[in-house]
């Protein structure tokens, strides 16, 4: 008999600590936890005005703290007041191009922020489980576009990816520290290009497309031949929760679609067809010194150990993202209703 998502996650009890809860993935995770009936507390920077968190509207019963995770004293105080048994660490500076503009801030947030969180757990025991989200960009680039597996060597290209390699180094160090102290169990989770309704970030393909569609302006697409493992946000987020519920010894997991990574141009064509209205799109494929050209992950371990698989194909994830925006913009659904519609599909 097939088990339900709730049954797979029944060992997770609140309060769960979610960092970065005002971000794109954090907003989706908060709604998923609510749908599962898991009590949680959020720690994050204040939300951006046009963020998914702001579109959803504040919930009256939400327990949250607005702070910068680079502030160790404040973070340590709040974490030890909450005393969570489960932690999902999503707080980060997540944008590659922004990391070139603000490399120091990127390293401080992604490396020191992770160190601060892990060190704030030093008095907790082995019943505490921690998932730290990094990225598919932590892997050392190959000459061939082969999918990365968890055992592949790490190495960055841009300040963002190197900061996430630094975060992985901190995870490894605190895994050793906590193993010697019988402390919390820490796992690293790596995902590709997460998409879904409500992402308003700059210099991301789907948000840029939606802005172009709605304004009916010419859309400039860079790096049309680059590939990414596009996946709906709910797929890896469910995987993160499975890692928290997992009691075994594996501590690093990739989460990616079941199929070969799609090119930027293909994703653009799917999105444009789903939107329906004709918009002029200009493609370029110049040599890009800023971002990696090919990214793809193997998720064999997650499928074998956690019994995880993607609910959405890459094509379906793109269609779902564009449909979310069409429904919200046309006022057929509120942002929250549109999110809950996707969550109900995950639960099936």
Phi, psi and omega in degrees: 000135181288131178275153178276165177300316180300321179292322179295335186248017186295340180283347180275117179238156182275170000278130173272136177264124179241113176269151182072031187287346177268357178281180182297302180295324180296322179294317176297319180296319179301316178294322178296316178298318177300317181295331179273354181074025180264121178292137181213159178233137182255143171231126183193169166291158175303150184287151171286148184301326183259019183281164175301320178304315180290323178296326182287331183085143184289136176274137186295331183264008182285130175263119184213155178228128178262116180199165178264123183293353174284347178271093187298315184299314180293317179297313181300318181298313183290318180301319182282344170284321181288320184050058182286149172267342180226135181226133171242116184259103179249344185302128183190164164266108194261003190253129182297309184295324176295331181292334175287326180282326184226064183297319181297313179298322179298315179292319180299315182290312188279328179263300182296324177300318177294316177302314181300316180296311183297320180290335177289350180262009190298335181264006181264159187260188187288352175284347180276131181238137186232133172243125178247121181274125173248245186191162172290346183279003179279350184275141176296130186295141178258161175286329178258151183275057178273147178296144178276140172248164189301332183273357179293151181295148180266153178171138186261179173235311183252169179303323180298307183296321178294325178294326178285330171297320176298321176297319177297322178297319178296319178301313180299319180296314182285336171299316179294316179301312183288330175299319180289333183259002187057043182265197184302152176267123183248135175233146176256134179236136186235128181230168180265216182283104182275129180233173181152168181297144174096354178283120181246014184296152176275153177060034170238142191302303185295314176300321178297320178296315181299318178297320178292319179299314186287327180270352182056034179259164178296134181255124178262119182250119178265155172056052186298336183267354179294147180245147177217150173276089184285131179211147178295139184307323185293334181296303178291329180297319174297321177299319178302318181291325175298323177296318177299321182282344183286135182250011184272194188265343179294138184226014176220128183222136168269145172230119184209166177297166182279352187239172180298141182304140180271149175284155179304317181298320180296316179298319179298318180295319179296315181296317182296318179296320180293322180293317173100313182286147181280124177228138180287131180235126176255128181255145172224157180214046180287162178297125185253116179272356187263322187234156177291147183274318184238128175222131179202144184238152168259132179243029182301321182296314180298322180290322182281313187278320186257353185058038180265146171207160180288136174280323182252139167287170178299317179298316180295324179296320178294314179299317180299319180297312181293320179297321177306312182292320178299316180297319182287314182296322179278003178060029174279331176221151170282161177306319180294317178298320180295320177294315182295331175298315178292321179297323178296326176293320178298322184288341184292000000 
